Amino acid sequence: MSSKDFKMKGSSTVAVHGGNEPDPMYSHITPIYASSTFYFDTAEQGMERFAGEDKTQIYTRLGNPGFKVAEQKIAALEAHGITGQDGNPLQLKALLHASGQAAMSTLFLSTCKPGDKILTHFSLYGGTQELLTKVVEEHQIEIIVADLRNPELAAKAMETPGIRLVHIETPANPTLSCVDISLISEMAKQKGYLVSVDNTFASPYLQQPFKYPGVDFVFHSTTKYLNGHGSAIGGVLLGRDLEFMKTKVWKWHVLLGGNANPFDCYLLIQGMKTLELRMDRHCSNAMVVAEYLEKHPQVEKVMFTGLPSHPDHAIAKKQMKNFGGMLSFEVKGGIEAGVRFINRLQLCTRAVSLGTLDTLVSHPASMSHVGVPKAERESYGITDGLIRMSVGIENIEDILTDLEQALQ
């Protein structure tokens, strides 16, 4: 067990040791605390636990010792190397949820009330977009969509009265469009707006939105790169305002009932320990695949932030350590050619989700964004022929061989 006084310099060290708590039974690995409730030695002890900040030994909907370790580890990764306004290492509060959708629901509903507005941009993850338009708007919270990559259009949109929250997803799913976190968060703060960033595609290893003082919240679907093995569902919401996170946000979280479960939490903790190793391989493989596809005669276009041809390449290069493992592309011949390509794959896996060790290929128009109206998604660049690829850690020659035979 590492000492809390040891100053960890590397992100891999943080992923392995950050957030860990001493186990009373001296377990080397954080155990699975598979208990719905925790007993009290005395009535006074029970009262103390309910009155205190640490809710991990009361009832698992309120907290769990395993959740605490996962939350602290993610917070340590997002805050690693960042200094707060007081000159000390940045302190964050994380809340682990049962899914990304649960964490996103807590974010929107704990920060906004009827009459407020949320400003966001196009090409969001389909689940987020549907949550905003089919659930959040039902609570009389208006959703404004603008091209936040364009400073002039962003500035104009921010003049709208009643905005409470500006929500950014960068890189976005599935077009890989990027928003300048520094610029947009600074513009929002000048107006007094809250800012949240979906950091799922990048992971804390590649991008740390809290580097920018204007960012209040960071979100992850932990199902993806943080877990990394496709073995558990989860989501996390992190906040800079510790008091707000421990009070109002935590209250919405537990009352909505979106708590994580001990086994999925255990899998998440184990997965995070190899985050840096996995991400380096995802990034290097994705770059080779993107360059290969861009030159292929059967491919119309490739969307990958690491390619100079991507319209947001400069923004990604500025705010990301590397370009990630996600890309999208269009095969010549439209939807028919795309279906033929997907069906011919022999190594790559036909599946939704992303961030797993194996390469996943999906068709957003009929899968992740099927609930988004056709005209709307096409205006965002999500065409019928678009194919999304989560590049895995397989040997690159095998990935390329499979792509070549499928594109013939």
N, C-alpha and C positions, 0 to 999 in steps of 0.2 A: 504494500500500500504506500503510494507516494505521499510525501509530506506536503501539507497545504502551504508551507513556507517556500517550497521549491518553485522558482520562476521558470515556467516552461516556455521555451523559445519557438518550438516547431509545432505546426498544426497537427501533425500525426501524433506527437506526444500528447497534445491536448485531447485528441480523439480517443486515445487509449486510457489516459489517466484523469483527464478533466472531469469534474463533477462526481467522482467516485466517493462513496461514503463507507467508513469502516463497518464491517459486518460483525455483529456480536458473536457469531459462531465462527469467525475467521475464514469465511468463504473467500477464495481468491476472486471468483466471478460473482457479480451482483446476482443474488438468488431471485427466483420467481416467487413473489409474495402472493400466492394464490389464495387470498382470503378476502371475503366480502367485507368483513368487519374485524376490529381489533379490540381486545378486552382492556379493561381498566383495573388496576390493582385496588383503587379506592374511588369513591365518588369524587373526591377532590381532584384526583388525577384526571378523571374524565372532564371535569369542568375546566381544568387548566388547558387540556388539549383543545377543547372547543374555543376557548378564549384566545389561544395563541395563534401565531402565524402558521406554524407547521401543522398541516392537516393530514399528514401521512399515516397517522396511527389512530384513525377514528372509523372511517368507512370508505371503501375504495372509490366510490363515486366522488368523494371529496378529495382524495389523494391516496397515495400508496408509496411505500419506500422505494420501489422500483421506478415509479414515475419520477420521483424526485431526482434520482441519479440521471435518468435520460434527459430531463429538463435542464439540469445543471450542466450536463455535457454539451447539449446543443447551444446553451447560452454561452458557454466557454468558447465554443468554436466561432460563434457569431461575433463575440467581443474580443477575440484574440488579437492582441497588439493594438487595440484601440484605446485611446485615452478620453475620458469624459471631460466635461467643461471645468470640473474641479481639479484637473491635472492628474487624477488617479485613474487606475484601470477602469474601463467602462463596466458598470454593473447592469445586468439585464435580468428580467423575469420571464421565464418560459412556462407555458401551460400545455401539457400534452393532451391530445384529443384522440377519439376513436377513429377519426378519419380527417382528411384534409377538408372535406365539406363541413364537418363539425367545427373545426378551427376557424374556417372562413365565416361560418354563421355567427360564431361568438364575436369575431372581429366586427362585422357589420352591425350586429344588433346591440352590442355593448357601447359602440361609439356614436351611433346615430339614433335619432328619434323621429317620429312622424313630423313631416315638414322640412326635414334636412335633405340635402342633396349629396350624392356621391359622384365625383368626377373620375372617370376612368378612360381607357382607350380601347381601340378595336383589337381583334385577334387575341382575345383572352381564352383560357381553357374553357371548353364548352360547359363544364359543370359550374364554373364560376359565373359565366354569363347567364346561364339559366337561373342560378340562385339569385342573381341580382334582378333579373327581369320578371321572374315568376314567383319569387318569394319575398324578397326585400321590398320590391315596389308595392306588393300587397299591403305593406305596413306604412304606406304613404311616404316612403322615402324615394325621392326621384333619382333616376340614374341618368347621368349626362355622359355621352361618349364623344370624345374629340381625339384628333390626331396629336397626341402629346409628344410626338417626335419632332413636331414643327413648333419652334418657340413662339412664333407669332400666333398660331392657332391655339396653343396652350395658354398663352397670356390672355387671349380673348375669352376663352372658355372660363378662365378663373375669375373673370369679372362677373360671372353669374351669381346673383345674390343667393344666400342660403347654403352654400357648399360647406359641408362639415369634414368630409374625408376625400382625399385624392388617393386612388388605388392604382398601383403600377404592377405590371407583370413583365419582368425583363430577365432573360429573353422570353418572348411570348410563345404560347403554344397554339398552333404548330408552325407559324411563319418565321419564328426566330427573330421577329422585330424587337428592337431594343430601344428603351427609353433612357434618356440621360438622367440618372438618379440625382446627381448633384444639382443640375439646372432646375429640374421640376420640383424637387424638394425645397430648394431655396425660394423659388417663386411662390410655392404654396405657403411657406412659413411667413413670407412677407404679408400674406393675406390672413394669417392665423389659422390655416387649415391643418388638420391632421394628415399624415402621409403614411401609407402602408405599402410594402413591397413584397410581392410573391417571388421568393428566391429559389423556388423548387428546381428550375432547370439548371441553375448554376451551382447550387450547394454553397455552404459557407467557405469551402476550400477555395472556390474560384471567385466568389463575390461576397463582399461584406457591406450591405447597405447601411449599417449603422456607422460606417465611417463618415457619413454625411449627417451633420447635426440636425438637418430638417426631417430625417426619417424617424417616425415614432414607433412603427410596428414592422416586424418581418414575419412572413408566413412561409411554411413549408408543408407540402405533402410528404411526410416522412416515409410513406410507402415507396418513394422513388429513390433518389441517390443516397439519402441518409441510411435507410435500411440496406439498399443495394442488392438484395437477393430475391426480391419479389415474394417474401415469405410472410409479410404482415402488413396490415393496413394501419395508417395513423396520420395524424396531422399535428402541427405545433404552431402556436402563436407566441411571439416574443414581443416584449414592450420595453421601452426606455423609461417610462414613468412607473417606477416600482410600486408606488402607493396605488395608482390607478389599476395596475395589473393585479395587485393583491386584494383589491376591494371590488370595484364594479365589474371588471372583466372576469375575475375569478367567480363572482356571484352568478353572472350570466352563464358562464361555462358549466357550473355544477347544477344550476337550475334547468338548463336546456338538456342536461343529461348526456353530453357528448364525451364522457370520460373514456380514457383508454382502458385496455385490459392488461393484466400482469404478463401474460405469455407474449403478446405482441410487443410489449415494452421490452421484455428480455431479448427478443430477437433484434429489436432496433438497437439496443445498447451494443450487442455483439457486432452488428453490421457496421455501426459507425466507426469502429476501431480500425477498419481498413479503408476509410473514406479516401485518404490522400492517395494510397496505392491504386485504388480502383479508378479514381478520377483521372490520374495521369494517363492510364491506359485507355480509358474512354476517349480522352481528348486526342491522343496521338492517333488512335484508330480512326476517329471521326474525320480528322484532317485528311488522312490518306484517302478515305472513302469519298469525301467531298471533292477532292481534286480529281479522283478517278471518274466520278459521275459527271463532273463539269465538262470533261473532255469526251464523254461517251456520245457517239452519234445518235443513240436512241433516247437521250435525255434532253428535254426541252430547256429546263433550268434547274438550278440547285440553290436552296436557301440554307446557308451555313454561315454563321457570323465570322468564321475564320477565313473566309474567302474575300479578297478585296472587292469582288463583284457584289457582295451583299450590301445593300444600301446603308446598313447600320454598323458596318465593319469598324469604323473609327470609334463609335461609341462603345462597342463591345471591347475593343482593344484598350480603351481608356479605363474602364471600370471593372474589367474581369482579368483575373490572373492568366486564364487560358480560355479557349472558346467552347468548351463543353463537348458533350457526346451526342447532342441532338442535331438532326438535320431533316429537311424536307426537300422533295424534288418532284418534278413532273416528267412522266414518260411521254414521249411523242406518241400520238394516237389516242389521247384522251382516256376516258374511264375504261374503255375496253382494253386498251394496252396496259393500263394500270392493274386491272384485274388479272390479266394474263401473266403479268410480271409477278404479282403476289402469289398466284397459284403455282408458279414454277419454282419457287424457292425451295431449297432442299436442306439448307443449314439454318438460315435465319428463321426465327419464330414468328408466326402470324399471331399477333396478340396486341391488345391495347396495353396501356401503362407504359412505363419507361424506367430507365435507371437500373435495370437488372444486369447481371453479369453476361447474359446472352443477348444477342442482337434481336430487337423486336421491330416488326414492321406492321404498320396499320394504315387504314384509309380514313382520315378524319371526317370526310363528308358523310360517310355512312356509319361511323363508329363514334368517336369522341364528341363530334359536333353535329350529330344527327338531330338533336333537339333545337338547333339554331336554324331559323328560316334560311332557305337557299339563297335568296337575293342578298340577305344580310351577310352571310358568311362569305359569299363570293366577293362582296365589296371589300371584305377584309383580306382577300387573297387566298381564302380557303376554297379552292376550286374542286370540281368533281374529280379531276385527275391527280390531285395532290396526294403524295405518299409521304408519311412520316416515318422516320427511322431513328430508333434509339440504338446507337452503335455500341456493341458489347465489348468484352475484353478478350474474345477469341483471338487466335493468331490472325493477323491481318490478311495473310495470303489466302486463308480459307474463306474469310468474308468476301474478298474480292472475287474468288473463284465462283462462289455461289451467285453473286450479283451478275457476273459475266454470263453464266449459263442461263440465268433467268431473263436477262435482257436480250438474248439472241432472238 
